[in-house]
Amino acid sequence: MRVMKFGGTSVANADAIRRVTAIVAREHRARRGGPLVVVSALGGVTDRLIEIGALARSGDAAAARRLVESLHARHLEVLTEVAPGDEGNAARQAVGDHFNHLTALVGALAVMREASLRSLDAVAATGELTSCHIVAAALAACGLPASAVDPRRLLVTDETFTAANPQHEATRAHVDAHVRPLMAEGRVVVTGGFVGATRKGVATTLGRGGSDYSAAILGAALDAEQIQIWTDVDGMLTADPRVVADPQLVPCLSFGEAAELAYFGAKVLHPKTIHPAAARNIPVRILNTFRPDAPGTIIADHAVLEPSSVTALACKKGITVITITSTGMLMAHGYMRRLFEVFERHRTSVDVVSTSEVSVSVTVDDVTHLESIVAGLSAFAEVDVANDRALVAVVGDRYGADPTAFCRVVRALEGVPLRLVSQADARRNVTLVIDEDDLSRAMDRLHAEFFRPAAPEPQAAAGVSV
């Protein structure tokens, strides 16, 4: 049994959904049952829902309702195109119910002029709660036995609204109860990603991009044969195509390599996706909805080692470096704990850490609570903040076994100021922090160093040996 996740671009409109139904139909017929299909909201819908929440919180109920009505009309239009017959009736009722609930919720929030994280999750969940019904109806219209299942009945989480943490054993029990019986009947089960619920049934979300993560969690709960992430690119590439021209497809990755690349900026995969799959040793394949016959990228613990010491590059803009300096940290017990408690208190993750005798430098890409973090750190140290930095990660399982790899990295970046350099003992990657303005040339140089085509062998002239 396989899990197939389709992102927002894959279900953006009626034409895109038709492509999805063709892909799922081929899978269903080849395996005589299944799969479990996990879908994102229709393209751009989650952004509009977040906007609706902001409008309601500001008290602009009229503008929020207009946007709700526009989204409702769009969903009904798409549904009518993909399931014009009786197959769309149940989905039409479900979509209407969800948007009616959203209208009532928006009205209440506008009156209060405030919105808790719990309320914002209830608003944001609407996209996936409706898209799964539309896709299930489209599959039924093509003659497939399809059932939509509310993701709140499957994915159990804690109460960390907007960034919920899955409860794996409870989720497995819910999947056993609500998915396995349908799949035993040979049905295609369609559910929404990104959305879950607490043990009390209150809607939660896993955070932006969380549909990939949902697919991995549900795949692990089902002990799936494979988890497929269908997107709009052919797979994982050797670099971000928005930064480097003509990157190459990476056919195979290990779980560790994929986790590093996703964490450090590769947009193809949500960073948390790998962990549930790796824990159950379930291969993950990245595939292109618009080129379904392309081989994609396979991520597994038995990935084939390429001859190069570097598998791919990743990068992130918008990095902030915080440097904390204090002579009080010299040989002081508990100093680092005190320092990182400040970040924990403000729920801010740190990417890179570099230390010296009296200073610690860290990078963050979320500056929501930066002012409060600086205030907390300033209570016991001097704090310096540098903005407009970028992060570059050079990743490969063979990197640590190649004593020349780091030298090649530094040589390729000659003339580019390196603000921070971090390399863990496992030596799967080296992470560099540079000025944001230098990112493009740094990535170009590194890509040329590790992925330039091999020079052709010289050809011997006739009658002459070389």
C-alpha positions as CSV (number, residue, x, y, z in Angstrom):
1,M,0.0,0.0,0.0
2,R,1.3,3.5,-0.9
3,V,0.6,7.0,0.3
4,M,0.4,9.6,-2.4
5,K,0.5,13.3,-1.3
6,F,-0.4,16.0,-3.8
7,G,0.6,19.6,-3.0
8,G,-1.2,22.9,-3.7
9,T,0.1,23.3,-7.3
10,S,-1.0,19.7,-8.0
11,V,-4.6,20.5,-7.0
12,A,-4.6,24.2,-8.0
13,N,-7.6,24.0,-10.4
14,A,-9.8,21.5,-12.3
15,D,-7.1,20.7,-14.9
16,A,-4.6,19.9,-12.2
17,I,-7.1,17.7,-10.3
18,R,-7.8,15.8,-13.5
19,R,-4.1,15.1,-13.8
20,V,-4.2,13.8,-10.2
21,T,-7.1,11.6,-10.8
22,A,-5.3,10.0,-13.8
23,I,-2.2,9.3,-11.6
24,V,-4.2,7.9,-8.8
25,A,-6.3,5.8,-11.2
26,R,-3.2,4.2,-12.6
27,E,-1.9,3.4,-9.1
28,H,-5.3,2.0,-8.0
29,R,-5.6,-0.3,-11.1
30,A,-2.0,-1.5,-10.9
31,R,-2.4,-2.5,-7.2
32,R,-6.1,-3.4,-7.2
33,G,-6.8,-1.1,-4.3
34,G,-5.7,2.0,-2.4
35,P,-3.9,4.2,-2.3
36,L,-4.2,6.7,0.6
37,V,-4.3,10.1,-1.0
38,V,-3.3,13.2,1.0
39,V,-4.1,16.5,-0.5
40,S,-3.2,20.1,0.3
41,A,-5.6,23.0,-0.1
42,L,-6.3,24.2,-3.6
43,G,-3.4,26.4,-4.7
44,G,-3.2,29.7,-2.9
45,V,-6.2,29.0,-0.6
46,T,-4.2,28.8,2.7
47,D,-2.8,32.3,2.1
48,R,-6.3,33.6,1.6
49,L,-7.5,31.9,4.7
50,I,-4.7,33.5,6.7
51,E,-5.8,36.8,5.2
52,I,-9.4,36.2,6.3
53,G,-8.2,35.5,9.8
54,A,-6.3,38.8,9.9
55,L,-9.3,40.8,8.5
56,A,-11.6,39.2,11.1
57,R,-9.1,40.0,13.9
58,S,-9.0,43.6,12.7
59,G,-12.8,43.9,12.9
60,D,-13.3,44.1,9.1
61,A,-16.1,41.5,9.0
62,A,-17.4,42.7,5.6
63,A,-14.1,42.3,3.8
64,A,-13.5,38.9,5.5
65,R,-17.0,37.6,4.4
66,R,-16.4,38.8,0.8
67,L,-13.2,36.8,0.7
68,V,-15.0,33.7,2.2
69,E,-17.7,34.0,-0.4
70,S,-15.1,34.2,-3.2
71,L,-13.3,31.1,-1.9
72,H,-16.6,29.2,-1.6
73,A,-17.5,30.1,-5.2
74,R,-14.1,29.0,-6.4
75,H,-14.4,25.6,-4.7
76,L,-17.9,25.0,-6.1
77,E,-16.7,26.0,-9.6
78,V,-13.8,23.5,-9.5
79,L,-16.1,20.8,-8.0
80,T,-18.6,21.3,-10.8
81,E,-15.9,21.0,-13.4
82,V,-14.4,17.7,-12.0
83,A,-17.6,16.1,-10.8
84,P,-20.6,17.5,-12.7
85,G,-22.9,14.5,-11.9
86,D,-24.3,13.0,-8.8
87,E,-20.8,12.0,-7.6
88,G,-20.4,15.7,-6.6
89,N,-23.5,16.1,-4.5
90,A,-22.0,14.9,-1.2
91,A,-18.9,16.9,-1.7
92,R,-21.0,20.0,-2.6
93,Q,-22.9,19.6,0.7
94,A,-19.6,19.1,2.7
95,V,-18.0,22.1,1.1
96,G,-21.0,24.3,1.8
97,D,-21.1,23.1,5.5
98,H,-17.4,24.0,6.0
99,F,-17.7,27.5,4.4
100,N,-20.9,28.1,6.5
101,H,-18.9,27.3,9.6
102,L,-16.1,29.5,8.4
103,T,-18.5,32.4,7.9
104,A,-19.9,32.1,11.4
105,L,-16.4,31.8,12.9
106,V,-15.2,34.9,11.0
107,G,-18.2,36.9,12.3
108,A,-17.5,35.9,15.9
109,L,-13.8,36.8,15.6
110,A,-14.7,40.2,14.0
111,V,-16.9,41.0,17.0
112,M,-14.2,40.1,19.5
113,R,-11.5,41.8,17.4
114,E,-9.1,39.1,18.5
115,A,-8.2,35.6,17.4
116,S,-6.4,32.9,19.5
117,L,-4.1,30.5,17.8
118,R,-6.8,27.9,18.2
119,S,-9.2,30.1,16.2
120,L,-6.6,30.7,13.5
121,D,-6.1,27.0,13.1
122,A,-9.9,26.5,12.7
123,V,-9.8,29.1,9.9
124,A,-6.7,27.7,8.2
125,A,-8.0,24.1,8.3
126,T,-10.8,24.9,5.9
127,G,-8.7,24.5,2.8
128,E,-7.8,20.9,3.4
129,L,-11.2,20.0,4.9
130,T,-12.8,21.0,1.6
131,S,-10.2,19.9,-1.0
132,C,-10.2,16.3,0.1
133,H,-14.0,16.1,-0.7
134,I,-13.4,17.7,-4.1
135,V,-10.6,15.3,-5.0
136,A,-12.6,12.3,-3.8
137,A,-15.6,13.4,-5.9
138,A,-13.3,13.8,-8.9
139,L,-12.0,10.2,-8.4
140,A,-15.6,8.9,-8.1
141,A,-16.6,10.7,-11.3
142,C,-13.8,8.7,-13.0
143,G,-15.3,5.4,-11.8
144,L,-13.0,4.8,-8.8
145,P,-14.4,3.8,-5.4
146,A,-13.3,6.8,-3.4
147,S,-14.0,8.0,0.1
148,A,-13.2,11.3,1.7
149,V,-12.1,11.0,5.4
150,D,-11.9,14.1,7.6
151,P,-8.2,14.5,8.6
152,R,-9.3,15.5,12.1
153,R,-10.5,11.9,12.6
154,L,-7.0,10.6,11.7
155,L,-4.1,12.7,12.8
156,V,-4.0,13.2,16.6
157,T,-1.9,16.0,17.9
158,D,-1.1,17.9,21.1
159,E,-2.5,21.4,21.7
160,T,0.3,23.4,20.3
161,F,-1.9,25.3,17.9
162,T,-0.4,26.4,14.5
163,A,2.6,24.1,15.0
164,A,1.1,21.0,16.5
165,N,3.1,17.8,17.4
166,P,1.7,14.5,16.3
167,Q,0.8,11.8,18.8
168,H,1.9,8.7,16.8
169,E,0.3,5.9,18.8
170,A,-3.0,7.6,19.0
171,T,-2.8,8.4,15.3
172,R,-2.1,4.8,14.4
173,A,-5.2,3.7,16.4
174,H,-7.4,6.2,14.5
175,V,-5.9,5.2,11.1
176,D,-6.6,1.5,12.0
177,A,-10.2,2.4,12.8
178,H,-11.0,4.8,9.9
179,V,-8.7,4.0,7.0
180,R,-7.8,0.3,7.1
181,P,-11.4,-1.0,6.8
182,L,-12.0,1.2,3.7
183,M,-8.8,0.1,2.1
184,A,-9.6,-3.5,2.8
185,E,-12.6,-2.9,0.6
186,G,-10.3,-1.8,-2.2
187,R,-11.3,1.9,-1.9
188,V,-9.2,5.0,-2.5
189,V,-9.1,7.0,0.7
190,V,-8.7,10.8,0.4
191,T,-7.8,13.0,3.3
192,G,-6.4,16.5,3.8
193,G,-2.8,17.2,4.9
194,F,-1.7,19.9,7.3
195,V,-4.7,19.4,9.6
196,G,-5.2,17.3,12.7
197,A,-7.1,17.4,16.0
198,T,-6.4,17.2,19.7
199,R,-7.7,14.2,21.6
200,K,-10.7,16.3,22.4
201,G,-11.4,16.8,18.7
202,V,-10.3,20.5,18.4
203,A,-8.8,21.3,15.0
204,T,-5.0,21.9,14.8
205,T,-2.5,22.4,12.1
206,L,1.1,21.3,11.7
207,G,2.4,24.6,10.3
208,R,2.9,25.8,6.8
209,G,4.0,23.1,4.4
210,G,2.7,20.5,6.8
211,S,1.0,18.3,4.2
212,D,4.2,16.5,3.4
213,Y,4.6,15.8,7.1
214,S,1.0,14.6,7.4
215,A,1.6,12.1,4.6
216,A,4.7,10.7,6.3
217,I,2.9,10.4,9.7
218,L,0.0,8.6,8.1
219,G,2.3,6.5,6.0
220,A,4.2,5.4,9.1
221,A,0.8,4.6,10.8
222,L,-0.1,2.4,7.9
223,D,3.4,0.8,7.6
224,A,3.1,1.9,3.9
225,E,5.3,0.4,1.2
226,Q,6.2,3.8,-0.1
227,I,5.3,7.5,0.6
228,Q,5.1,9.5,-2.6
229,I,5.4,13.3,-2.6
230,W,3.9,14.7,-5.8
231,T,4.9,18.2,-6.6
232,D,5.8,20.5,-9.6
233,V,9.4,19.6,-10.0
234,D,11.1,16.3,-11.1
235,G,12.6,15.6,-7.7
236,M,15.4,16.8,-5.4
237,L,17.9,18.9,-7.4
238,T,21.6,19.6,-6.8
239,A,20.7,23.2,-6.0
240,D,17.8,25.6,-5.9
241,P,16.9,26.4,-9.5
242,R,15.9,29.9,-8.5
243,V,19.5,30.5,-7.4
244,V,21.6,28.2,-9.7
245,A,21.0,27.8,-13.4
246,D,20.5,24.2,-14.7
247,P,20.9,22.2,-11.5
248,Q,20.9,18.4,-11.9
249,L,18.4,15.8,-10.7
250,V,19.6,13.8,-7.7
251,P,18.2,10.3,-8.3
252,C,18.9,8.9,-4.9
253,L,19.3,10.3,-1.4
254,S,19.8,8.8,2.0
255,F,17.3,9.7,4.8
256,G,20.1,11.7,6.5
257,E,21.0,13.7,3.3
258,A,17.4,14.5,2.6
259,A,16.8,15.7,6.2
260,E,19.8,18.0,6.1
261,L,18.8,19.4,2.7
262,A,15.2,20.0,3.7
263,Y,16.2,21.6,7.0
264,F,18.7,23.9,5.4
265,G,16.4,25.3,2.7
266,A,15.5,22.7,0.0
267,K,11.9,23.7,-0.8
268,V,10.8,20.4,-2.3
269,L,10.3,18.7,1.0
270,H,9.1,19.8,4.4
271,P,11.9,19.3,6.9
272,K,10.0,17.1,9.3
273,T,8.8,14.7,6.6
274,I,11.8,12.4,6.8
275,H,11.6,11.5,10.5
276,P,8.4,9.3,10.5
277,A,9.5,7.6,7.3
278,A,13.0,6.9,8.5
279,A,11.7,5.6,11.8
280,R,9.7,2.9,9.9
281,N,12.2,2.6,7.1
282,I,9.7,3.6,4.5
283,P,11.1,4.9,1.2
284,V,10.0,8.4,0.1
285,R,9.8,9.2,-3.6
286,I,9.5,12.8,-4.9
287,L,7.6,12.9,-8.2
288,N,6.3,15.5,-10.7
289,T,2.6,15.7,-11.1
290,F,3.1,17.3,-14.5
291,R,5.6,14.7,-15.7
292,P,4.3,11.5,-14.0
293,D,6.6,9.2,-16.0
294,A,9.8,11.0,-14.8
295,P,11.7,8.8,-12.4
296,G,11.9,11.4,-9.6
297,T,14.1,11.1,-6.5
298,I,14.1,8.1,-4.1
299,I,15.0,8.7,-0.5
300,A,15.8,5.5,1.5
301,D,18.4,4.1,3.9
302,H,20.0,2.2,1.1
303,A,20.5,5.1,-1.3
304,V,23.3,4.5,-3.9
305,L,26.4,6.4,-3.0
306,E,27.5,8.7,-5.8
307,P,31.2,9.0,-6.6
308,S,31.1,12.7,-5.6
309,S,31.7,13.6,-2.0
310,V,28.8,16.1,-2.2
311,T,25.3,15.1,-3.1
312,A,23.5,18.5,-3.2
313,L,23.6,22.1,-2.0
314,A,20.9,24.0,-0.1
315,C,20.5,27.6,0.9
316,K,18.3,30.0,2.8
317,K,18.0,33.8,2.7
318,G,16.7,36.0,5.5
319,I,19.1,34.7,8.1
320,T,19.9,36.7,11.2
321,V,23.1,36.1,13.2
322,I,23.0,36.8,17.0
323,T,26.3,37.0,18.8
324,I,26.3,36.8,22.6
325,T,29.5,37.8,24.3
326,S,30.4,37.6,28.0
327,T,33.5,36.9,30.0
328,G,31.2,35.3,32.5
329,M,30.8,32.2,30.2
330,L,34.5,31.3,30.5
331,M,34.5,27.9,32.3
332,A,31.1,28.8,33.7
333,H,28.8,25.9,34.5
334,G,25.2,26.3,33.1
335,Y,25.9,29.3,31.0
336,M,24.8,27.6,27.7
337,R,21.7,26.3,29.3
338,R,20.8,29.8,30.4
339,L,21.5,31.2,26.9
340,F,19.3,28.6,25.0
341,E,16.5,28.9,27.5
342,V,15.9,32.4,26.2
343,F,15.3,30.9,22.7
344,E,13.2,28.1,24.1
345,R,11.0,30.6,26.0
346,H,10.2,32.4,22.7
347,R,9.8,29.2,20.7
348,T,12.5,30.2,18.3
349,S,14.7,27.5,16.6
350,V,18.4,28.0,16.1
351,D,20.0,26.6,12.9
352,V,23.8,27.1,13.3
353,V,25.9,27.5,16.5
354,S,29.5,28.6,16.7
355,T,31.4,29.1,20.0
356,S,34.6,30.6,21.2
357,E,36.0,31.2,24.7
358,V,33.8,34.1,25.5
359,S,31.2,34.3,22.7
360,V,28.4,32.3,21.1
361,S,27.0,33.0,17.6
362,V,23.7,31.5,16.5
363,T,21.6,31.9,13.4
364,V,17.8,32.2,13.3
365,D,15.4,32.6,10.3
366,D,12.4,33.5,12.4
367,V,12.7,37.1,13.9
368,T,9.2,37.3,15.2
369,H,10.4,37.5,18.8
370,L,13.9,38.9,18.1
371,E,13.4,42.0,20.2
372,S,12.3,39.9,23.2
373,I,15.2,37.5,22.7
374,V,17.8,40.3,22.6
375,A,16.3,41.7,25.8
376,G,16.5,38.4,27.5
377,L,20.1,37.8,26.5
378,S,21.1,41.3,27.3
379,A,20.3,40.6,31.0
380,F,23.6,38.6,31.2
381,A,25.7,39.4,28.1
382,E,26.5,41.8,25.3
383,V,24.4,41.1,22.2
384,D,25.1,42.0,18.6
385,V,22.6,41.3,15.8
386,A,23.5,41.1,12.1
387,N,20.7,40.9,9.5
388,D,20.7,40.2,5.8
389,R,22.7,37.0,6.0
390,A,22.3,33.8,4.0
391,L,23.0,30.2,4.9
392,V,24.6,27.6,2.5
393,A,24.8,23.9,3.3
394,V,27.1,21.5,1.4
395,V,25.6,18.1,2.0
396,G,26.7,14.5,1.2
397,D,27.1,11.2,3.1
398,R,30.6,10.8,1.5
399,Y,31.6,14.4,2.5
400,G,33.2,13.2,5.7
401,A,35.3,10.5,4.0
402,D,36.8,13.0,1.6
403,P,39.7,14.9,3.2
404,T,39.8,17.3,0.3
405,A,36.1,18.3,0.4
406,F,36.4,21.2,2.9
407,C,39.4,22.5,1.0
408,R,37.5,22.5,-2.2
409,V,34.6,24.4,-0.5
410,V,36.9,27.1,0.8
411,R,38.8,27.4,-2.5
412,A,35.6,27.8,-4.4
413,L,34.5,30.6,-2.1
414,E,37.8,32.6,-2.3
415,G,36.9,36.2,-1.9
416,V,33.5,35.6,-0.4
417,P,33.5,36.6,3.3
418,L,32.6,33.6,5.5
419,R,30.8,35.0,8.6
420,L,30.3,31.6,10.2
421,V,31.4,28.0,9.5
422,S,30.0,25.0,11.2
423,Q,30.8,21.3,10.7
424,A,29.4,18.6,12.9
425,D,31.5,15.6,14.0
426,A,29.3,13.3,11.8
427,R,30.6,15.4,8.9
428,R,27.6,14.9,6.6
429,N,27.7,18.6,5.7
430,V,29.4,21.9,6.2
431,T,27.3,25.0,6.8
432,L,28.4,28.4,5.9
433,V,26.9,31.8,6.7
434,I,27.6,34.6,4.3
435,D,26.3,38.0,3.3
436,E,22.9,37.7,1.5
437,D,24.3,39.7,-1.5
438,D,27.0,37.0,-2.0
439,L,24.6,34.1,-2.1
440,S,24.2,33.8,-5.9
441,R,27.9,33.8,-6.7
442,A,28.7,31.5,-3.8
443,M,26.2,28.9,-4.9
444,D,27.3,29.2,-8.6
445,R,30.9,28.6,-7.6
446,L,30.1,25.7,-5.3
447,H,27.9,24.1,-7.9
448,A,30.6,24.4,-10.6
449,E,33.1,22.9,-8.2
450,F,31.2,19.8,-7.3
451,F,28.8,19.3,-10.2
452,R,30.4,20.7,-13.3
453,P,30.3,18.1,-16.2
454,A,33.4,16.0,-16.5
455,A,35.8,17.1,-19.2
456,P,35.6,14.9,-22.2
457,E,38.5,12.4,-22.8
458,P,40.9,13.6,-25.5
459,Q,40.3,11.8,-28.8
460,A,43.3,10.3,-30.5
461,A,43.9,11.3,-34.1
462,A,43.9,8.6,-36.7
463,G,47.1,6.6,-36.6
464,V,48.4,8.5,-33.6
465,S,48.4,7.1,-30.0
466,V,47.7,9.4,-27.1
